[in-house]
């Protein structure tokens, strides 16, 4: 996949795993470190004081926290809490230098992301196209320091596949190659920033979701009420209204959790979005959408993990929590899979890549066992899609990765 200039490449991510593997894990209390990590994360996102009685830490313990923060793409956010500690509680100057350098690079990447967004927006508007910015950069304003949210790609939604195709042609007219991944998705590189174009709000493979539900969503997205204007660090953009944004975040997170896993950045996006926009979410409408798309159980699981581990106030949502056991299972996977499974050594690495097809199937079956009960139709549909793809490969004699 295309990546930002500072984005994690596979080799860089694997080198992080090697550093992690060389830490004296048998001498570290990982449960304690996970608790400390979450304490620092909550302090950073809620701008609370850090409990100094939990510190200082050994150099190995700080290295564990730093490497974990990088794996979770949360190092800049966590650094805000770390630097609020008294000097005698902070990590070594050598580690601080590495950590601060990473944060500065992140700030520059965010600035480049905004410049690219402004450039794209201006050129699209001059062509009569108004893209809708979804996920990613549009959520950065929910963070205490927007430029400390990890700058990944820019996701643009166009309402329909036809309009997405028109946007693709427009970008190609600028002399920028566009790679069409699927019928409803494409990807290109604008400067140093990856831009993904979407013709559908989210992908689904659920046979239990009928045509009437899909038409209802299409009708909603054709209405001006589906969108709103937002200022993102000085950039005026169009994005989804809060109710549809929540639906997108929930459905998108489930799609990833049953295929590659999700990490703390994805959970932090949702918790801070809810904190900022809870009064603007039409909860009756959201509940109706979630029921239609078979996402109510997954919504409750997310709310439970956000309340238990990230400090979401129950007052910010009228929905009841789900099972704590389910939330604990999800949290265990969050530690292992981190950022979309990119550093999950169970499925990523030299040995796993020797048989990528078998590894992919093993990963899908693992996540199916853990999370399918939250939305059996979507989980089963995704698994059947992979099996269908593999059968097509065998029949055609081609390998489609």
N, C-alpha and C positions, 0 to 999 in steps of 0.2 A: 504494500500500500504506500502511496505517496505520503510524504511527511514534511512537517515544518523543519526549518533549519536546526532547531534545538530538540526536535522530537526524538523520542527513543527509537533507535534502530534495533533490529533483532540482536545484533552482536553486542550492542551497548547494554541491552536489557539482560542478556545472558551473562555478561561480565559482572553485572550487579549481583546476579545470583551466585556467581563464584565467590564474590566478596562475602556475601551472606553465608555461603557454605563454609568459609574459612573462619567465621566468628566462632568463639568457643561456646557453641549453643548448649553443650552439656553442662556448662558452668553458669549459664544464664537462666534466669527465671522468666520464661517467655510469657507466662500468664501475667506476671507483674508488669513486664514491659508493654504488653498489649493494653493493659489498664492505664499505664502512664501515657502511652501514645494517645489513647482516646481522651484522657484528661487534658493533654496539651491541645488536641484538636478542638475539643469543646471550648476551651479557654480562648482559642484563636477565633472561632466562628461566632461566639457569643460575646467576645471582647470582655471576658471575665478574668479575674486574677488567678494565677497559677498557685497551687498549694506548694509553697516552698519546703514544707516538711517532707515532701516526697523526694527531695534532692539533697545532695549532689548524686550523680551517677558515675559509674566507672566509664573509661574510654570505650570499652567493648559494648557497654549498654547504650551509650550515645551513638555508636556506630550502627547498632541494630536499629535504633529509632530513625537515624538518617536514611539508611538503606531502605527501610520499610516505607518511609515517606516518599522516597524517589519511586519505588515500585508502585506506590499508590497514586503517583503524580500529585502529591500534596505537600512537597517540600517547602514551597514558598509560603503556603498558608501556615504550616506548622512553625516555620521560623519566626513568625510574628509573636507566637507565644514563648518560644525559646528565648528570644532576645529580651523579653520582659522580665526574665529571671534575674536575681542578683548575680553579679559577676562570678562569685564563688560557686554558683549552682549551674553555670552555663558549661557547654562542652568546651573542649580544648580550642585554643586559637587556631590550630591547624584545621580542625574539622569545621570551625566557624567560617574560616576563609573559603573552604570548598562549598559549604552550604550557602554562604552569601553570594558567591560567584554564580551559583545555580539560580538563585533568586533574581539577581540582576539580569541574567540571560532570559529568564521568564518574563520580566518586565519589558525587556526589549521585544520579545516575541509577541507580547500582547499589543504593544504599540504598532508593530508591523501588521498584526491582524486587523487592527482598527484602520490603518492606512489602506490596506487591501480592501476592506469592507467599504470604505468611503469611495474608493476608485471604482469598484464593481457597481455600487449603487448609482453613482453619477452616470456611468456609461449605460447601465440598464434603463434608467429613467429617461435618458435622451433617446432611447429606442422604444419607449412606450411600455416598458416592462417594469413591474414593481415586485421584486422578490420579497418573500417573507422569511426573515431570519428566525431559525428555530434552534433550540438547544444551545450548547456551547457558549459562544460569546454573548448571546442575549441573556444568559443567566449570570454572567459575571457581575452585573450590577447588584445582585443579591448578596454578594460577598462584602465584608467590611472593607477589603482592599481589592477592587475588581481586577487590578493588574497582577494579583497573586493567584488568581484562578488559572490553572494550567491552560495555556493557549494551544488548542489542537487545531481542528479544521473549522471551516465555516460551512454550516449547513443552511441551504436555501431551499425553500418550498415554493412551488409555483401554482398550486391549486389543482392542476390536472396534468396528465402525462403529455397531452398535446402542448400545453404551455411550457412544460419542462423541455420538450424537444425544441421548441422555438428558442428558448434560452440557450440551449446547447449550440444551436446554429449561430446565434448572435455572438457567443463567446468564440466560436471558431472563426467568425468574421473578424475578430480582433487579432487573429493569428495565433490563438492559443489552442493546442490540441485538446480534445475532449475524449475521454475513454468511457464508453457506454458499458457499464457493468451489467445492468439488468434493464428490462424494458422501462422501469420507472425510476432508475437511478443512473447517474453519471458522475464522473469525477474529473477534475482538471487541476492544474497547478498555476496559480496566478502569482507571479513573483516567487516568494518562498512559502506561500501559504496554500494549503490544500482546500479546494472548494468542492463540496458535494451538492449536486442538484437533485432534488426529489420531486417526483410527480405525484407520489402518494404520501400521505402524512406519516404513515408507518406501515411496515410490511406485516402481513399476517398470513398464517397458513391454517386458520381454524375452520374446519368444515362445519362447525356448529354455529358459526356466525352467518346469518342468512343475507340474501340480497337486500332486503328491506333495511337492515342495519347499515350496510355499506352505502345505500342510497341516502339514508338519513344523514350520514356523515358528509357525503358529497354535497347535499343540499345545504347543510350548515356551513360548509367551507365556501360555498358560492355567495354567502351573505356577507356584507360589509361588517356585520356585528361579530364575525369570527376573528376580526383583526383589531389591533390597536397600535398606536404610535408609542415609541419608547426612546428615551435618551440613554445611549450606552456610552458613557465616558466622552460625551460631546458629539457622538455620532447619532443622528436621528434616524431610526429604522422603523420598519413595520414588522410586527411580530404577531403571534397568535394571542387571542384573549386568554386570561388566566385559566379558565375552565378547560379549554382545549389544550393549553400547555400542560396542565397536570395530566390529562388523558394521554398525551404524547409521551411524557416522561415515564409514566407507569407502564404503558405498553412497550415502549422502547427498552426499558430496563428488563422486562420479562423476556423479550426476544433475546437479549444478551445473556441473561442468567441461565437460559436453557441451551445456549450454544457455546458460550466462551467464558461466562462468569462476569460479575461486576465487582467494582472496588469502592473504596471510600469516597472517591471523587463523585461518582454517580449518586451515592447516597447523600453526600453533602449538598450537591446541586438541588436535590429534592427537598431536603430539610430547610435550606435557606430560602428556596422558592416559596415553600409553604409559610415560612415566617414572614416573608415580605408581602405575599399576595393573598393570604387566607381570607381576608375580608372581601376580596374582589372575585373569589371563586363562587360560582353558583353551585352550591353543593348538591341540591336536588337534581340539577341537570347532570352534574358529574356522576352521581350515583346511578342515574338512568343510563348514561353512556357506559359506565363500568360494567353494569349488569348486561347490557347488550353485547359488549365485547368480551364477556366472561372474565373480567379482571377484578371482581370485587374481592375475592379471596387473596389475590396477590396485593391488592391495595392495602388490605388489613395487615398482611405480613410486613409490608414496607413501613406502615405506620408504627407497628410494634417495634421493629428494629430501630427506627428513628427515635422513638421515645426512650427505649431502653439504653441505647448506646450513644446517641448523638444529642440527647437533651431536648427533643421536640416536646413542647408543651401540649398536653392532651387538649387544652382549650382551643388549639389552632385547627382542630378538625372535629366535626360532629360524629365521625365514625368511631365505632368501637374497635379496640385493638384485636389482633388475631392471636394465634397461639405463640406463647413465649418459646416453646420448643422449636417451632418453625423458624422463629427469629434467630435463635441460637445456631441452628443448622446453617442458615444463610450467613450469619456473621463468621462462622468458621470458614465457609467458602470464600468470603470476602478477603480474609487474611491470606488465603492460599492463591486465589486467582488474581487478586489485585486489579490492575487496569485492563479489563476485558481479556484476562487470561494471558497477557503477553509475557508475564514472568512466572507462569505456573509451571514449575519444573516437572509436574506429573505429565504434562502434555506438550511442553516446549523444550527444545534442546536437541542436541545431536542424536541421541538415541531415539527420541520420539520422531524426529524428522526422517529417520531411515524408513519408516513405514507410515507416512502421513495419513493415508486413507484409514488404516486401522486405528491410528491414534485419534483421528477425528471421530470415528464411530464410538470408540471407547469413551471419549469425553462426552459425547452426546448422550450415551446410555447412562453415564454417571449422573449427569445433570437431570436427565429424565427421572431417574430413580428418586432424586432428592426433591425436585420441584414440580414435577408434572401434575401433582394433585392440586396445585393452585389454579391451573387452567388446562385440563386434560386435552381439550380440543386443540389448543395452540401447540402444546408440547408434542402431541402425537402427530399433528400435521407437519411440524418442522422435521420430525424424525422420518416420516414417510417421504417427505420431499428429498431428503438426502438419499434414501434407499432408491427412490425412483431415478435420481441423478446417476447413482452408481450403476444401475441396470442399463441406463442409456449408454454409459461409457462402455460397458462390456459388449453391448450389441453393436456399437459403432466402432469399437476398437480404439477409441480415443480416451485420453485421460484429461478430465476436467477438474482442476484443483480449485 
